[in-house]
Amino acid sequence: MTLVKASPASWALPSGPELPRVAPVAFCDDRETLTAIATQLLPRVRNLIRYLIHGDQDVDDVAQEALLAVLRGLPTFRQEGSLESWADRIVARVTFTWLRRRKPQRQFSLDVEDASADDCTLPDEYLRRRRLVALLDQLPHEQRYALVLHHVVGLSVEEIALDTAAKLETVRTRLRLGKRRLRELAEPLSTEGGLAHE
Amino acid sequence: MSNSEQSRRPRTFPGLDADLGPARPLSRADTEWLVEQVVGHVREPETMPQRRRLSLRTLSLAAIVVVSSAAAATVVHQRIQRNDAVAARVVAAPPRQTNKPTHGHAVHERAIDSSENVDVAIEIDRSVEVAPSSQTPATREVPPPVTSASSAVSATRGYAIVDELSAANDLRRQAEWQAAEAAYRSIAAHYPGAAEAAVAQLAAAELRLEHLGDAAGALRLYQSVPRSSALGVEALFGVSRAYRALGNADAEAAALRSLLDAFPTSLQADGARARLKQLSADSTHP
């Protein structure tokens, strides 16, 4: 079992150590192994959280909570899928809980220009993602959450409905409205090559 | 993710992975700190990791603002001090100079008033220095108010640079790229040698590269910033990005290597290494 793939373009970290082929429950008390798992998962966790929440300010706080939930849940990981996919669901749930309990949405001034101006020294794919989240930041968070879970994480409508305690039709509506709004927002950028259309 | 999931994803959505974005990059030190906090609390179900009061980005921005403000204040303060010293020396000279200096350096004839700039004060300083102390007093009287006037002038000029930079920043925020670029270049031209000039020059280069489609012009500006200056690393990284925009991979790689040689532990070093690796891979597998 190879639990962790080395990240080829990791910004902050070198390739992580290959984890031992052991049952997860066996390494739940091993600090070194937990550190390796957390280190490997962190970039993906932060990326998913940033897809889900508005602005950059709270990403690391939510990432701490989510990563802690993942590590504490390791004994329940049944290895039926990849560790990453399993962790994604946990991260999404923690983020959803955080979104529900926090105060009314703050408005940030991040826009597409800000993102590109700030990050102009980074790779193009990074900029593309930043432009996308700048657009997502303009959506209601229910629509955003549904869109990200469906199109980024790859959950089905049924799975999203289950996770968010919403009706199937509600999730479908959120997806439809969110996609339409996103397309409208992306329209001006697509002429500049900012975002591709479906 | 399965194939069906892949096909479900619209082209608008990039994948979810551990690569860069959309979360902002986290430094290695901050990554280690965060992981340590989390791992340290796995065995403590009742407690949550202690959150930082301020986010890392907020702290970074605060640090930049503080350092920038301090630098600007230092520059202004140094100018004021220098011209206070100049004026003090002028005032310390004999109050009435009845003879011309013997070395052929005439004391500047213009009286200083608040409308003249700091260069006038410097001219007077030079004139006083060349006048031998044993000389009989010069013919012209140096007006006593010179100290306060020159200080005010220099302070005004120092504040003017800051104001001009601020105005240029405002233009940039308003996406007035052309006007902002012109404003930055004007600052660099009017205050050569000032700390703010290099900052303005880099900002102008950035606008040319990112918003005005003038990579060649940006390259010239980046290259004109001295590498030995505090902004040398920024300039070198800018050079590499300009070459990238121009499609000159060899020159880009050379610039990145120069950056790594000169500033191996800079904030840009990791990005430079990653880009060099990418360039190397591209050249191996075109």
Chai-1 contact restraints between the chains, C-beta under 6 A:
chainA,res_idxA,chainB,res_idxB,connection_type,confidence,min_distance_angstrom,max_distance_angstrom,comment,restraint_id
A,S7,B,A18,contact,1.0,0.0,6.0,A-B,restraint_1
A,A9,B,D19,contact,1.0,0.0,6.0,A-B,restraint_2
A,W11,B,L20,contact,1.0,0.0,6.0,A-B,restraint_3
A,W11,B,P25,contact,1.0,0.0,6.0,A-B,restraint_4
A,A12,B,L26,contact,1.0,0.0,6.0,A-B,restraint_5
A,A12,B,S27,contact,1.0,0.0,6.0,A-B,restraint_6
A,A12,B,R28,contact,1.0,0.0,6.0,A-B,restraint_7
A,A12,B,T31,contact,1.0,0.0,6.0,A-B,restraint_8
A,L34,B,V39,contact,1.0,0.0,6.0,A-B,restraint_9
A,T35,B,V35,contact,1.0,0.0,6.0,A-B,restraint_10
A,T35,B,V39,contact,1.0,0.0,6.0,A-B,restraint_11
A,A38,B,V35,contact,1.0,0.0,6.0,A-B,restraint_12
A,A38,B,V38,contact,1.0,0.0,6.0,A-B,restraint_13
A,A38,B,V39,contact,1.0,0.0,6.0,A-B,restraint_14
A,T39,B,V35,contact,1.0,0.0,6.0,A-B,restraint_15
A,P43,B,A18,contact,1.0,0.0,6.0,A-B,restraint_16
A,R44,B,A18,contact,1.0,0.0,6.0,A-B,restraint_17
A,R46,B,A23,contact,1.0,0.0,6.0,A-B,restraint_18
A,N47,B,A23,contact,1.0,0.0,6.0,A-B,restraint_19
A,L48,B,L16,contact,1.0,0.0,6.0,A-B,restraint_20
A,R50,B,P22,contact,1.0,0.0,6.0,A-B,restraint_21
A,R50,B,A23,contact,1.0,0.0,6.0,A-B,restraint_22
A,D56,B,R24,contact,1.0,0.0,6.0,A-B,restraint_23
A,D56,B,R57,contact,1.0,0.0,6.0,A-B,restraint_24
A,Q57,B,S55,contact,1.0,0.0,6.0,A-B,restraint_25
A,V59,B,A23,contact,1.0,0.0,6.0,A-B,restraint_26
A,D61,B,R51,contact,1.0,0.0,6.0,A-B,restraint_27
A,Q64,B,V38,contact,1.0,0.0,6.0,A-B,restraint_28
A,Q64,B,P49,contact,1.0,0.0,6.0,A-B,restraint_29
A,L67,B,V38,contact,1.0,0.0,6.0,A-B,restraint_30
A,L68,B,V38,contact,1.0,0.0,6.0,A-B,restraint_31
A,L71,B,V42,contact,1.0,0.0,6.0,A-B,restraint_32
A,R72,B,V42,contact,1.0,0.0,6.0,A-B,restraint_33
A,C120,B,E210,contact,1.0,0.0,6.0,A-B,restraint_34
A,Y126,B,L20,contact,1.0,0.0,6.0,A-B,restraint_35
A,Y126,B,G21,contact,1.0,0.0,6.0,A-B,restraint_36
A,R129,B,P14,contact,1.0,0.0,6.0,A-B,restraint_37
A,R129,B,G21,contact,1.0,0.0,6.0,A-B,restraint_38
A,R129,B,P22,contact,1.0,0.0,6.0,A-B,restraint_39
A,R130,B,G21,contact,1.0,0.0,6.0,A-B,restraint_40
A,R130,B,P22,contact,1.0,0.0,6.0,A-B,restraint_41
A,V133,B,P22,contact,1.0,0.0,6.0,A-B,restraint_42
A,H151,B,R9,contact,1.0,0.0,6.0,A-B,restraint_43
A,H151,B,P10,contact,1.0,0.0,6.0,A-B,restraint_44
A,H151,B,F13,contact,1.0,0.0,6.0,A-B,restraint_45
A,V152,B,F13,contact,1.0,0.0,6.0,A-B,restraint_46
A,V152,B,L16,contact,1.0,0.0,6.0,A-B,restraint_47
A,G154,B,M1,contact,1.0,0.0,6.0,A-B,restraint_48
A,G154,B,E5,contact,1.0,0.0,6.0,A-B,restraint_49
A,L195,B,T12,contact,1.0,0.0,6.0,A-B,restraint_50
A,A196,B,R11,contact,1.0,0.0,6.0,A-B,restraint_51
A,E198,B,P10,contact,1.0,0.0,6.0,A-B,restraint_52
A,E198,B,R11,contact,1.0,0.0,6.0,A-B,restraint_53
